[in-house]
Amino acid sequence: MTLDCRLYLITPPALTDLAGFGRDLALALDAGDVAALQIRLKAAPDDQIAAAVAALAPIARAHDVAVILNDRPDLAAALDCDGVHIGQDDMAFAAARKLMGKDRMIGVTCHDSRHLAMEAAEAGADYVAFGAFYPTTTKDAPTTADPEILSIWQEVMETPSVAIGGITADNAAPLATAGADFLAVSAGVWAHPRGPAAAVAALNAAIAEGLAARP
């Protein structure tokens, strides 16, 4: 079991200025520890997703940040992403693993359900994602999760957990304390009033505070 907690960035739902976002991403990654970048462009056609991966993956990898694609194991494999994140209504895990191979990561949305998380872990998921922990405008969150699920999971399971949903520098610390291995953040970084770099720095400080308070 890990005793760390790291930041997991998710892109905004649309990237109208890819070059400009790339500059913001580089500044954000320079500002503090980030484990992964999920490229989440659910409404975009395949060519736009491919363009985003081509532009952003080199920036992420230059900072030793894993590149995860949302929803699409087929594209994630074709575009040589480091992993894919699938929801409960996306491709079945076994089919995703067949496409991705054994060396790429697969994360699974598990909402507020330990049962779904156990199933995903037993199938071989590299991480399970719980949420939403706070109100979020980035996506329609069908469930609300209690931080206790992170504590229980940390105590009994080896598979890392990702906390997601409305996380900001102001509310991140309790989730790190509760036992999350990663905090997935989108608007809390890209819409931060002082900019993404300031947000990453503040989130890392909040994570450190939360870890210090772990029992």
Rosetta blueprint (number, residue, H / E / L):
1 M L
2 T L
3 L L
4 D L
5 C L
6 R E
7 L E
8 Y E
9 L E
10 I E
11 T L
12 P L
13 P L
14 A L
15 L L
16 T L
17 D L
18 L H
19 A H
20 G H
21 F H
22 G H
23 R H
24 D H
25 L H
26 A H
27 L H
28 A H
29 L H
30 D H
31 A L
32 G L
33 D L
34 V L
35 A L
36 A E
37 L E
38 Q E
39 I E
40 R L
41 L L
42 K L
43 A L
44 A L
45 P L
46 D H
47 D H
48 Q H
49 I H
50 A H
51 A H
52 A H
53 V H
54 A H
55 A H
56 L H
57 A H
58 P H
59 I H
60 A H
61 R H
62 A H
63 H L
64 D L
65 V L
66 A E
67 V E
68 I E
69 L E
70 N E
71 D L
72 R L
73 P H
74 D H
75 L H
76 A H
77 A H
78 A H
79 L L
80 D L
81 C L
82 D L
83 G E
84 V E
85 H E
86 I E
87 G L
88 Q L
89 D L
90 D L
91 M L
92 A L
93 F H
94 A H
95 A H
96 A H
97 R H
98 K H
99 L H
100 M H
101 G L
102 K L
103 D L
104 R L
105 M E
106 I E
107 G E
108 V E
109 T E
110 C L
111 H L
112 D L
113 S L
114 R H
115 H H
116 L H
117 A H
118 M H
119 E H
120 A H
121 A H
122 E H
123 A H
124 G L
125 A L
126 D L
127 Y E
128 V E
129 A E
130 F E
131 G E
132 A L
133 F L
134 Y L
135 P L
136 T L
137 T L
138 T L
139 K L
140 D L
141 A L
142 P L
143 T L
144 T L
145 A L
146 D L
147 P L
148 E H
149 I H
150 L H
151 S H
152 I H
153 W H
154 Q H
155 E H
156 V H
157 M L
158 E L
159 T L
160 P L
161 S E
162 V E
163 A E
164 I E
165 G L
166 G L
167 I L
168 T L
169 A L
170 D L
171 N L
172 A L
173 A H
174 P H
175 L H
176 A H
177 T H
178 A H
179 G L
180 A L
181 D L
182 F E
183 L E
184 A E
185 V E
186 S L
187 A H
188 G H
189 V H
190 W H
191 A L
192 H L
193 P L
194 R L
195 G L
196 P H
197 A H
198 A H
199 A H
200 V H
201 A H
202 A H
203 L H
204 N H
205 A H
206 A H
207 I H
208 A H
209 E H
210 G H
211 L H
212 A H
213 A L
214 R L
215 P L
